[in-house]
Every structure is written in C-alpha cells, then in structure tokens.
Amino acid sequence: MHIIDLILYLLYWIPVSYLGFFAVASVFRKKEPAPSLQNARKFVILLPAYKEDGVIEESVQSCLDQDYPRDKFDIVVISDKMKEETNLRLLKLPIKLFRAVLDQSTKAKSLDFALQQLSGYDIAIVLDADNVIEKLYLQKVNAAFEAGYQIVQTHRSAKNTNTKFAILDAVSEEINNSIFRKGHYNVGMSAALIGSGMAFEFEHYKTLINNIKSIGGEDKELEHVVLLDRFKIHYLHHAEVLDEKIQRPADFANQRKRWLSAQLEILTRFLPEFTYAIRIKNIDFCDKVIQMAFPPRILLIGVLFILTAVTTLFAPELSLKWWILFVIFFTILGISVPKRLYTFELVKAISSIPYVFLLMFANLFKLKGAGKHFIHTPHGTIDK
C-alpha cells in the first residue's frame, strides 16, 4: 500500500508542478503593442453561426462599432440553420451574409465554405456568434501584426456570470488564460488557441482551415498543425472578447463531453509526431501534446480529493503529504483567477464542484461516437 500511495503521489505531482510553473509565470506582465491605426490592415471578421438567432445580432453590432476605418474591415456571418427572419434582419446591416450549404454542420466546414468565396484581405479574425468585442479590438490586433506577429490569440472572458455554472465556466476560462496563454507567452512559448478571438494572416488561415477535419475540436487540431510547422502563437491579454458562459448543467455536460472527446481524438492523432518533435527540438509542439495527455482539471481535483479523504480515513499516517498537495493545487488555481471574480457568488458556486465532477466522470463513459457528430451548445437562453 505504501508503494502504491507513493507512486500515485509522485504521478500527481507531474500535472500539479506543470500547472504551478505556468500559473506563477502568469503573474508577471509582458508589454504589448499599443493600439494602432498605422498601416491599417484589411480585416475580415468571420462569424460562423449555427442556430445562433438569439445572440448573433449583438455580436455583429459590436463588430460594427469598431474604432477602425470602415473601409478596412468586413463582417461575414456564415448562417447555418438560422431562421429566415434572422437572416433578413442581418441583410439590412452593412455586412456579408453567407447561407451555408454543408453536407455536415461543423465550425471548420462553415469557415471553409465562406473563405473559399473571399479574397483580398490581410487578416482573418474568427469569433463565435455569441462574442462581443471592445471598440479598440481591431486596433490592438492591427498593432500586433504591425509588430510582426503571425498568429494571435486574444483574451476571451465571461460575458455573463448569472448562474453557478456560468461562474464556474468563467473561472475555468480565466485559469486557462493564465496558465495556457499568459503564463506560456510570458516564458517565451506559444499560447493556446481557444477557437474564437483568433487572428491569422488571411491566406495562411484559408489554407489551414481547408485541411481541418475535426468535428468538435477544430481549434485544437489547428493549434497542433501550426505548432508542428513551428509557427508561434502570440497572446494579447489586453484585447478582450466577451464570451457567453454555460448556464445550465445539461449544456455544461454536453460542452465538456465535446471537449473531452476532441482532446482524446487530437492526442491520438498527434502523439506519433511527439518523438519527431523531440528530435527537432520543437518545444511548443511537445508541450502541447503533454497538455493533451493531462486529464481535465475538474477530474484532477475530484480524484485528488477522493485520494486525500480515503488516505485520511484508512492510512492517516500517509495523509499529510496529500493534504499539502491538495492545498498547493488550490493555491495554484487561486492565483490564476482574476480578483474581480472573487465574490460571494463564487463561494456559492464552488458548492457545485462535486456535481460538476460527477458530470465529467459520467462523460468518460459517453465518449463513444461523440467525435463523429457535431454537439451544439445553445446560447442566448438565460436561466434566473
């Protein structure tokens, strides 16, 4: 029992140490290019919208409100199975609307459908249909490309914190921003892509998206491809995108099932490249494969609590080190969360973590076939 306990303990230290290193690195500030209209590039803002009637117009309006020369950016909505009345309202706005004709509804196919009809742009920005961007967003991204960046991930944060699940989702998002984006970028490594709030050189992105085959994890496949090709993913912490957070348990479970399925799919596909990446010293790609091999944080938290509790009950002489690890893990997560999210509502939301763990654990037994069809997360439905 002592040997098994020690092996489990040492294995747990691997992800905890990894997360801890980048969490600490995220505390420091790295200078970003100031917003700029110098050499104003021509942008296309891509908004794939699958049944997003409830949120798409707010997103489009935030794009129209940009403090950027109006002749230097176009807004393209790719409408997939949205209501005709929504499409007609959108057509009254100064945007381009493409009604997607697809054999299968996926984000990658929607984007490719639109991109094959577009040309003449410098930069492509990908947003989700529920995203809202700040007025200086295009200026900030323009400045990043003026500084020589080739791929940019901007800071996605919560648009709503109106339910316990929305709060937990917002906290999870910011932990990811701190550890996998800001922390990585601060030590000179590539930031993680997140699927929206991304900017690419137009022709490069057009080529990339044409070859993406993943149904539910197009951002992770895209990330692995660009890192394998040794492109650096830069992070703009001060260019903010507001994103609607999950509000209901059922939607949370579906979204996480999609993510977990995509994680396993991408890990399986790209793991054979790991030894090659080591040989050519492609540190960013190796790091990404290691990330994909770690279990989701909520599972790490739940299993760590169970191991700590069981050890305390049945082998108390072995439990002290587990309690120390438990405290260290939560300290790491704590420093990764912005102060603005530390509210009494967060304290109440934490009480839902056991339920979230059970949902995630149940998802482990529901992954068969999950990666073969698109799992849609609805937006615009507000639970009080």
N, C-alpha and C positions, 0 to 999 in steps of 0.2 A: 504493500500500500504506500509506503514511503517513497518508493521508486516511481510509482505511477503519479503520485502527488507532485514530485519534483519535476517530472517530465512535462506534465500539464502546466505547471507554474512557469517553467522556462519557455514553453511554447507560447504562453500568453504574453510573455514579455516582448516577443517579436513585434506584434502589431501595436502594443502599447508604446514601446520605445519609438517606433516609426512615427506614430501619430504625435507623440510628445515632442520629438525633434522639430517637426514642421509647425506644430502649434506655437512653440516658443519663437521660431523664426518669424511667424506671422505678426508678432507683437511690434516688430520694428517697421519703420516707414521707409519706402523707397520712392524717390522723386519720380513724378510722372510728367509727361509733356503737358504744357498749358494749353487750354482750348485755343484753337487757331483756325482762321479763315485763309491763311497764307496757302497759296497753291491749292485752292479748294477743289478737291477731287469730286468726281461724279459718282454718287451712290445710287444703288438700288436697294430698297428695303423690302425684303421678302417676308410675306406673312401667310404661311400655309394655314388654312382654316378648315378643319374637318368638323362639321356640325357645331360651329362656334358662333351661332347667331347672337347669343347673349352678351358677348364680350368684344367682338371684332370691331365695332364702330368706335368704342373708346380707345382701342389700340391705334386705329387709323388716325383718329383725331390727335393723339399725342405725337404721331409722326408728322402730321400736317403743321403742328405748332412749333416745329424746329426753328431755331435761330440760325438759319443757314440759307444761302442763296437758293431760291425756289427752283431755278433752272438747273441746279446742280444735284437734285435728287428726285427719284421717282419712287412711288409706293406701289407695290404689286401684291394684291391679295389673290391667293390661289384658293378658290372656293370649291370645296369638296363636300357635296351633300348638304349644303346650306339651303335654307328656304329661299324661294324666289323673291319674296318681298324684301329679304335682307339684301340679296344681290341687287335689286332695283334701287334700294336706298344707297348702296355703295357706288353704283354707277353715276349718281348725281354728284359725287365728290371728285376732286381732281386727282384721281388715282387710275391705275390699270387693274382691271379685274379679269382673271382667267378662270373660266369654269373648267375644273379639272375633269378630264376623261381618262380614267385609270382602270386597269384590269384588277388592281388591288389597292385599297386606300392605305398608303403609308406616307409618312412625312417626307422621306427621301424621294419617293416617286412624284409627289406633288411638287417638290422643289425642282426636280429634274424636268418635269413637264413644263414648268414656267421658264426655266433657264434656257431650254432649247429654243425658245422664242424671243430671247432677249440678247442684246449686244450693245456695245458702245459705252460700257460702264467701267469705272476704275475699281470700285469696291462693292462687294456684296455684303449686306448685313442681314442676318437671319434672326427673326423674332418669332415668338409664339403668339397666337391670336389673342391671348389674354394679357400680353405685356404692355406696359406703359413706360415710355422713355422720357427723360428730362429734356428741357429745352436746348441745352448745350451738348446733347449727346453726340450729334454728328460732328460738331466742332472738336470734341475730345478725341473721337475716333480718327478724324482727319489729321489731327496733330500727331497721333501715334504712328500713322503711316508716313507722315512727313518725316518722322524721326527714324524711319527705316524698318518699322515693324512689318511683318508679312501676314501674321495671323494674330487676331486679338480676341480675347475673351473679356467681356466687361462684367461688372458687378451686378449680379442678379440678387434681388432681395424681396422680401414679402410685401405684397400689396395689401394683404388683409391678415388680421390676427383675431378673427371674430369667434372662433371655436377652439376647443382644446387641441384638436388635430391640426388646425391651421397654425397654432402657436408652435406645436412640436415640429411641424413641417418647416416653419420659418427658422427655428433654431437649428434644425438639421442642415438647412441651406447655408446658414452663416458659418456653421462648423466646417462644412465643405469649402466655403470660400476662404476661410482662414487657413486650413491645413493643405488643401489640394490646389489652391490657387495662389493666395498671397504668400503663404509660407514657402511654397516651392519657388515662386518667382523671386522672392527675396534672397534665396540662396543660389540664384542663377540657373534654376531648372525651369522646364516648361510647366505652365499652368494647365489645369484640367479644363477641357471643354464641357459645356453643360447643355448644349442643344439649342439655346437661344441666347441673344445678346452676343452673338459671334460675328466677327468681321473677317473677310478674306479678300485677297486680290481676286477680282471678278473672274478672269479666265481660269485661274487656278481652281477656284471653287467649282466652276462649271464642269471642269474635268473630273474633279474629285467626286462630286455628287452623282455623276453619271455612272460611277462604278460602285456605289454603296448598295449593298444588297440586304442589309439588316432590316428587319421589320419593326422592331421595338427599341433598337439601340443604335440608331444611325450616328449619334454623336460620339459614342464610344468606338465604333468602327472607324469613323472619320479621324478620331484622335490617334488611334493606333497607326493608321495609314500615314498620316503626316509626320508622326514621330519616327516611324520606321524610315521615312525619307529624309529624316534629320532637319525638319523644319521646327523652329522654335515657336511655341505658343506664348504670347505675351499676355499680361493681365493688367487691366485698367480698373483699379479699385474705386476710383472716383467718377467713373462713368456708370451711372446707375440705371438699371432696368427693374421695374416693379413687376412682380410675377404673382398671379393668384395662387394661393396655397390651398392644399387639400382641406376640405371642411368636414367630410363625413367618413366614418370608419370603412364603409364599403369601397369608396373611391380610393382611400388610402391603401387598402389591401390590394386593390387592382393595380394601382400605380406601382407599388413595391414589387408585386409579382412580375410586372413587365420589366422593371429594372433588374431584378434578380435573375430572371430568365436571360436578359440581354448580357448581364455580367458573365454568366456561365458560358453563353454562346461565344462571346468575344474572347474570353480566356481560352476556350478550347481551340478556336481558330488561330490565335496568335501565339500560343505557347510554343509551338515548334520553332518560331523565329527567335526565341529567347537566347538560345546558345549562340546563334549567329550574331545577335545584338551584343552579347558579351564580348565576342571575339573582336568586333569592330569598335568596341567601347562606346556603344550608343546608350549612354546612361539614362536618358529620358525614356527611351522605349523600355528598357529593363525595369525602370521604376514603375512604369505604367502596368506592366504585366504583374509585378509584385502587388500593386494596388488591387488589381482584379482578383488576385488569389486570396485576399483577406475577406473574411465574412463581413456582412453588413454590421455597422456599429451596434444597432439595437440587439442583434443576436450576440455580439461580444459582451454587451452589458448584461443581458439576461443570463447567459451561461456563466459569466463571472460571478454574478450574484448567487446563482444556484450552487456553484462550486464553493464559494465562501461560506454560505449558510450550511451546506452539508458538512464541510470540514469542521466548522464551529460546533456542530451538534455531535459528530461522531469521532472527531480527532482534534479536539481543541488545542492540543499542543502544536498542531501544524497550521492553525488558522491565522496566526498573527500576520504572517507574510502575505496571506491572501487579502486580509483587511487593508494592509498597507498598499497593495496593488490596486485594490478597489478605490481607495481614496486618491491615489495617484491618477488613475484613469479618469475619475470625475473631475479632478483638478485640471487635467489636460483639456477636457471638453469645456470646462468652465471658462478657461482663458481664451477659448476660441469663439465665445459668444459675445457679441457687442453689448455694451452696458445698457443700451436702450431697450433690450429685450428682457432685462432683469426686472420683472414686475410681479405683483401678487398673482396676476393671471397665469404667469409661467409656473409659479408654485402649484397652483391648482392643476395645471396641465400635466405636470410631472406625475401626478397620481394616475395618469392614463398609460404610463410606460409599460406596466405589466400587461395590459391589454394589447398594446402595440406589439410587444414581444410575442404574445400568443398568435397574433395575426401573421407576423413574419414567420414564425416557426411553422404555422399551418401552411404557409405558402411553399415551404420546402417540399411538400407532398403534392403540390398542384402545378408543378412546372412542366409536366409532360405536355408537349404540344403548345405551350404558351408562347414560344417564339415563332410559331408558324402563322399566327394571325394577329392583326392589329388590335391592341387593347386601348380603347379610348378613355381618357379621363375627362369627364364633363366639367365645364366652367360656367360661372355666372349664376349658380344656384346657391343662395345664401341661407344657411341654417342659423337660426337665432338661438 
